[in-house]
Amino acid sequence: MIKPTFRELASDKKTRFRDALVRWFQIEGRDYPWRRTRDGYAILVSEVMLQQTRLSVVLEKGYYERFLLVFPDVRSLAEAGEEELLRVWEGLGYYRRARQLQAAARVVIRDHGGMFPDDHAGLLALPGVGKYTAGAVLSFAFDRAAALVDGNVLRVFSRLFDDATPVDSASGIKTAWQRAESLLDSRRPRLYNSALMELGQRICKNGVPDCVHCPVARFCLTRNPEKLPNKSKATTITELEEAVIFAVNDRQEILLSCETGSRRSGLWRLPARSFESLETPHLLAELTYGITRYRVRLRVFEAQNPGALPGEIWVDRQALEILPLGAPYRKALHQLLA
Ligand code: SF4
């Protein structure tokens, strides 16, 4: 790959580094919906959504706009029922995020009279808000000089400073925060932080970066960017099998079961059955989905008069549109009911 040669150290020429980055962003920066608002609540919603869901998915499926349409402010989210909250979050997965967002909204109502906090202490006291999210809300919503470090920033810094310290190690993270604070542009933190993150998303991306179009290439020390960043823990994907049933009764109702467990309680799904318990297994649909470090092969079998077990109910097709369903089960049902 072609990489321009290093000529200046970012930590020595901070102003030149910041100017190069911000100038690029002012011309090339993308117009995301959350960049059109200065509302701390709306910024927090976008940050929580983007924590574990790809930016392209959030954008293409309109999750952000839909969430804010239903819950336009802190109060509407704080007062929402669980079923409605999970239904609106459906498709994004990791439902714990939606619950924490609602818990944060309730704290804003209780402790701040509905006014979104605009300082580190107030933000860090909100459920689910850590150092990165607090920095993002402070800089993007309030243009406050707050540093931030996420996966993109870790990758950019490891290359910019040619630093092979694993980015998931305590010392790698600590150094990245020190660099973020030292390089932060306190005159225009909103622009600078947006630029730094977008550099990591679009130019200094995973794998082979686009160094030829990099606005800060002259400050970049590494000669082998595709070898960085280093990680100490390799993520291994575990394959799992999941068997569920699709059962329809005489009234054309479908059998569903309610999820248990703190993470997914309140969600509905196709009932699980062991493969051995199915009398004459007839495969109706098969799909795979990923969750954390698992890749799951979901197989849906036909079931005749299975009888509802505790926690299972028959629901009509209209109710299917209202109930919050796990994304893989909704996808399977769409296929089966098409
Ligand atoms: S894209 Fe990344 S690796 Fe390439 S020059 Fe820019 S900062 Fe360095």
Residues whose N, C-alpha, C, O or C-beta is under 5 A from the ligand:
A	BS01	SF4	V156 R159 L160 I203 C204 P209 D210 C211 C214 V216 A217 C220 P225
